Amino acid sequence: MTTTTNRRFPERSLLAVLLCLGLGCTLPAWAQPSGAQGEYFLHRIMAGDTLLQLSERYTLRPDNWQALQQLNRIADPYAVPIGLMLRIPLNMIPRQDAPARIIHVQGQATAGGQAAAADQPLSTGSRIQTGDNSHITLELADGTLISLPSRTDLNLENLQQFQGTRLGDTVLHVDQGSIDATVAPDGQGVGRFEVRTPVAVTGVRGTRFRLHADSHGQRQEVLHGRVHVSAEQESNELAVAAGHGLSVDSTGHAGEVRPLLPAPEPIAATRAQPEGFSFQPVAGAVRYQARQSSDANGHSVVAEWQADAPWFALPAAAPGEWYMQVSAVDAEGLQGATTTVPFTITARYVRSEDGQPIALGSEGFLQSPLY
């Protein structure tokens, strides 16, 4: 069997990289930052990679290539196997502070010991807490978005960035509550993005995922990409791919990786239910989760509901373009895939004592959803 390898002169590769960086070029498409595992940053070797070039890029010292060769047991530094997951010690990578900022606040929440506000900067050690019917979304320096729904307690244990790159070094601790994260959405790859709870550590390799922590343990659902979970009582990492979820109980024991429930299918609004949304029941669902947001990705949430049946009435809301995100929840508490329904409110309304909507204007209160 033939093994494909890279054969390049390290000195020439280094000169090319330095010239490109000096001219303000972007890094080539073969750069493959792939997250972290324990105390190591991971980079998947692609065509054109050399140890000298990667040592210069990540550690800022080209002479570290020999240490990387020894650590990764690479026999020939001129022939690095394509596809190899190269390990680079995090303590060899220079880092700098990379503050986050709040981009959305709904309801009562605190951040860094004060009332949360839009555009508020946050640094390492900041603690964020959301109250009932509250929501916050953070943006990290690498473009990562992290949304926190009601009753969440999150500590930003580390907010840094690899020097000379857009790769973040982020460690979060969720004591209670949930996060919904879209990690490194610009496609530059992931440095380290790690979420810790009392029972497990979740390492992210570039993805969108949700994580929930409470007295019963931890649950995570992966919508795109993959995560790796190190549960307290498990000897091996557990890989969770897109469309799957995993529960870890309060003692640190992990269950089986299982498929998420499918997204509920919407039913067109009827005259009998013009003020809400109906969805087809999902087999295996014990309840349904809904959010109303001002963006299609669900990061600017203004209201949340749970219901036993797949029908949701809208609360009073300002006129404008809105989105309803609905998912089914299984018996383990894992939320399934999400259906997003756009809709328009054309006039503010209230409800009468018998629950009927009363429009506060002449245009009507709700246009039909755009299925």
DOPADO-548327 format. One record per residue: x, z, y of N, C-alpha, C in turn. Coordinates in steps of 0.05 Angstrom, whole numbers, plus 5000, padded with zeros to 4 digits. Each point is the difference from the previous one (the first is absolute). Layout:
BEGIN
XZYXZYXZY/...
//
This chain:
BEGIN
501750004976498350005024501850005025/499349845019501649985025499150205020/501850155012499350195021500749895027/498149995018500449895027501450225017/502249935013501550195016500649885027/501050175019500949915026503149994999/501149775009502949995003500649915028/500850195017500549955028502650165008/501449895019502350155011498950215019/500450274995498850205017500849975029/502649925006500949995028498449795015/499549774988498549795013497150085004/498950144981497250095003499850205023/501950185002500050195021500249875027/501849805003500349875025497449855008/498749894980497549865006497950195009/499850234987498050205008500550115028/502650065005500750115027499449795021/500649754995499549795019497049975006/498450014978497149985003498950235016/500950254993499050235015500849995029/502549915006500949975027498449815017/499049794986498449805014497050085002/499350234988497350095001498249874979/501249894979498449874979498550214984/497849914988498750174981501450004973/499650204984501250014974498849794982/501549884981499049794983497850104982/498549804989497650074985500750134973/502649994991500650114975500550305001/500050125024500450295002497550144988/500550194981497850114985500150314999/499650135023499850305000497650084983/500350184982497950064980499350294998/500350165021499250284999502250184990/499250234990502050204992499150134974/501950124986499550154976501850255001/498850235004501650245003501849995024/502650034996501949995022501349735004/498849794988501249745002498049805013/501149845018498649775011500449774980/497949834997500149784981499949735014/501749824990499949725010500249824977/498049824997500049814978501849775007/502049944983501949795005498749734998/500549835021498949735001502449815003/499449744997502149805003501350025027/502750025000501550025025501050285006/498950204987500950285005502850054989/501650155015502550104990500250295007/501750154985500350285004501250055028/501849835009501250045026497949975022/498449804997497949945021497950235000/499250094976498050224999501150265010/502650054994501350245010500150015030/500749775012500149985029497250035012/498049884987497350005012498850285000/500350144977498650264998501750245007/502650004993501750245006501749965025/500049755011501649935024502950024995/500850014974502950014993500449814976/501349775005500449814978501750114977/501750205006501850104979498550184980/497450055005498450164980499249834976/500749745000499149834978501250104973/502450125000501150094975498550244989/499050185018498450224990497449904989/498849805012497549894989500549864973/502349874998500749874974500250214978/501350225005500450214980497350134993/498550075021497450144995498249834984/499949745005498149824986501249874975/502450084994501449904975500049694999/500849885022500249715002502849924993/500349844979502749934990501549825019/498649805011501249805017498750005027/501350095021498750015027499449725011/501249794988499549735009497749874985/498950154980497949894984497950224995/498450065021498050214999497549874988/498950114978497749884987497549995019/498949765003497549975015497850164987/498550155016497850164989500850294996/502650065001500950284996498950175023/499050244994499150195020502450175008/501349935021502450145009499350265013/501450224991499650265011502150065022/499150105023501850075022499350295008/501950194998499350275007499050025029/497850145003498950035027502050145019/501750184989501950145017502349815010/500149764990502049805010498849835022/497450025005498749825019499650155027/501349905021499650135027497149965009/498950215011497249985009499850115029/497749935012499550095028497150085001/499350175020497350095004498249765006/497550014990498149785004497350125004/499350095024497450135004497649824994/497850134992497549874996498350035025/497749885001498150045022497249994989/498250135014497250004993498749765013/498549844984498749765012497050034999/498950204987497150034999499350294994/498150115016499050274996497050005002/498750134980497150035001499450304993/498650135017499250284994502250205008/500050234986501850225007502450004981/502449985011502450004984502450105017/502050114987502450105013502449854988/502049975017502549874992502350125015/502050104986502350125013499250255016/497950154991499250245013498349975024/499049765005498249965023497849814992/497949985018497849824994501149714998/499249864979501049734995498949815021/501749815009499249805019501349744994/498649785007501149734996502649975015/501949864987502749955011501950254999/499050224989501750234998502349954980/502550055008502249964982500350244980/500949944976500450214980502849974987/501350224996502749994988500050164974/502450004988500350164975499250295004/498450104981499150285001497250035012/498949795011497350025012497950044979/498150175006497850054981497449895012/498449874983497549885009497750124984/497950085014497750114987497549885011/498249914983497449885009497850194992/498050025018497750174995497849844986/497650125000497749874988499349755017/499149794987499249755013502149905020/502550024991502349915018501849804985/501549865015501749794988502349945019/502449964989502449935015501549784986/501149815015501849794988502650015015/502250004985502750005010501349724995/501849925018501749774996502950095000/501449934979502950064998501649785012/502650055003501849815014500249744985/499650004973500249754985497349864998/497950095014497449885000498150114980/500950194983498350144981497750145014/497649974989497650145010499150214981/499550245009499150224984497550125012/497849984985497450115010499450264986/499150205015499350264990497050065005/498450024979497250075005499650305005/497550084998499350285006501450204981/500550245011501050234985502649934985/501949885015502649934989502250165015/501950104984502350165011502549854991/501449885019502349834994502450095016/502350024987502650065013501849764999/501149925023501949785001502850114995/500850024975502550134992502449845009/499849745001502349835009499049745012/500849945024499449755013502649895011/501249834983502549875008500049704993/502249875006500349724995502849944992/500549814981502749924994501249865024/502450085009501249885024500449704995/499449855021500549714999497949844985/497950144991497849864985497350105011/497949894989497250105006499050164976/501850084982499150154977499750295006/497650114995499450285005501050184979/500550255008500650224981498050225006/497849994985497650175007499450174976/499750275006499150194980497650155012/497850004986497550135008499350224980/498850215010498950214981497150045007/498349954980497150045003499350264985/499450215016499150254988497149994991/498449865016497149984994498949765014/498249854986498749785012501049734989/499849795017500549734990501649845021/501449794990501149805018499449734989/499949805018499649724992502249855015/502049904985502449895012500449714994/500749855020500949724997503050005008/501749974980502950055003501549745006/501650005021501749775008498449744999/497949975016498349764998501349755009/502250015015501349765010501749864979/500250114976501449874979503050044999/501150195016502850045000501150174977/498150104983500850174978499950295007/500550174980499750295004502750134996/500750185018502450164996499350234982/499150225011498850224984497450085013/497950004983497450105009499050184977/499950265005499450194979497950205010/498050044982497950195007500150234979/500250255010500250234983497450175003/499250104977497850194999501050244983/498450214997500950234984500549934970/498949774990500349954972501549744993/500749835019501349754994501349885024/501849804995501249845021499449714994/499049865021499349724997502049835017/501449834986501949825014498849725002/500149885024498649765005502049775002/499349774987501849775000498849775016/498350065020498849795016497249944992/498050105014497350014989498050095020/497449994992497950165013498850184978/499950255007499150194980498650235014/498450154984498750245010500950244982/500250235013500850244985498350235009/499150174981498350235005501250254987/500150215015501150264989498050225006/499450164979498350235003500650214978/498350204997500550214981500049904971/498949764995499949894973502549844994/501849945019502449854996500349775019/500749774990500649765016498849754987/499049825016499149744991501149785018/500749784989500849775016498849744989/499349835019498949744993501749785014/500949804985501749795011498349755004/499949905024498549765007501849755000/502550035009501949785000502750114993/501749854986502750094994500050204977/501750205002500250204979501350265011/499450224986501350255006501150124974/501950195002501150144977499650305005/498850134980499250285003501750174981/501350215012501550204984498450255001/498450054978498450244998501750234991/499350245009501650244996500650064971/498049954982500350064972500549764983/500749775011500649764985503049935002/501149914978502949945000500649735011/498149814999500549735010498349935024/501049825016498449895022497749834988/497750005013497849844992499549785021/500049754991499649785018497049945002/499049975025497249945005499949745016/498949804988499949735012497449975015/499849785015497649935016497650004982/497850115010497550004985499850234980/501850195001500150224982500250275015/499450224986500250265012501150204979/500750235010501150214983499350275012/499250194982499450275007502250194989/500850205016501850214991498550265004/499850174979498450245003501650225015/498750235004501250215017502550134987/500449954974502450114986502349805000/499649765011502149805001500049814976/497950004984499849824977498549755009/501149764993498749755008498249904978/497849875009498249864981501149724995/498249834990500849734995499549825024/501849815004499549805021497649834991/498149985018497449874993499149805021/498649794992499049815020498050135019/500149915025498150105020497349864996/497950135009497449874999499949765019/498449804993499949765017498650065027/500449835019498750035026497049964997/498350175013497149964999499249735013/498149874989499049755011497750055019/500149905025497950065019497449854994/497850125007497449884999499049945028/499049775005499249935027497950205010/500150065026498150185012497249904998/498150184997497149924998498550135023/497549925003498350125021499550294995/500050074974499550284993502450185006/502449885001502450155006501749865020/499049955024501549855020502350165013/499950264997501950175015502350104982/500449884977502150094982501049784982/501750074981501249814982499550094971/499249814983499750054972502149844984/500850124977502049884983499150024971/500949814984499450014971501350254988/498750154983501350234986502449904984/502050174999502549944985500050174975/500349884977500150154974502450195001/499550254993502150204999500250165026/498549935021500250145025498350264999/501150225011498550245003499150055029/501349865018499150015028501449775015/499349975025501049785016501150115027/502149875009501450085025499749775020/499450075025499749805021501450095026/501049805014501250055026499049785020/499650085024499549815022502449995018/501049765005502549975016499749775019/501849995020500049785019501949784993/501450034977501849794990499549944971/500649764992499449914973501650154978/502350115008501850144981499350294996/498150105016499150274997501950225011/501749935019501850205012498950145024/498049895013498750125024497250094992/499950224985497550104989498650185020/497349965002498550175019498050174985/499449944974498150174985500649954970/499450214984500349994971497550124987/499349904976497850114985500750004970/498650174985499949984971497150014992/499449864979497249994991499949974969/497850094988499749984971499249724992/498649855019499149734994501349815020/500249754993501449805017498349905023/499050185016498549925024500950195023/500649885023501050155022498649935026/498950205013498849975026502150035022/499749845021502050025022499250225019/502050155010499450195021499749865027/499350155020500049895027502849915007/500349775011502649895007499849825023/502349965014500049835024499749704992/498949845017499849714995502849894996/500349804982502549874996500349904972/502449904994500749894973501150234983/498950044976500850224983500449904971/501150174984500549944972499250244983/498749954978499350204980501749964975/501650204993501649994976498850194979/499449894976498750164979501549974974/500350224986501350004974498550194981/500249954974498850184980502150204991/499150244993501750224991499450064971/502150024983499450064972500150304994/499750074975499750294992502550165005/502449865002502550145006500550035030/498249885016500350015029501649785011/500649794984501549775010498149805014/500749935024498549805015500849724991/498049834996500649734991500749815023/499949744993500549795020497950015021/500649905023498350035024498749735007/497450025006498549785012499950045031/500649805015499850025029497849815010/498150125015497849855011500050015030/500449775014499850005029497150015009/499650135023497350005011500250055031/497849955013499950025029497750185009/500650195017497950165013499749905028/497549925007499649875026498750195020/499150244991498950195019500250284987/500650205016500150274990497250094991/499950174979497450094990500250294990/497750124997499850274989497949994978/499750234985498050014979497850205008/497649934993497750175005499950224979/498150195002499850224982499649914971/498649774996499649904973502249834990/502349985015502349864991500149715008/498049905015499949725007501849945024/501549785001501749945023498349915024/500850085023498749925025502149885018/499849745006502049875016499750095029/502350045014500050075028500749755016/498449794997500549755014498149794989/500149775012498049794993501249804980/502550024993501249794983499850064970/499050244993500150074972502650154994/500150164979502350184997502049904980/499349824983501949924979499649714992/502149845001499949734990500550014970/499149794986500449994972503050004993/500850144979502749994991500849714993/502649945003501049734995501149994972/498349964980501049994972501149724995/
//
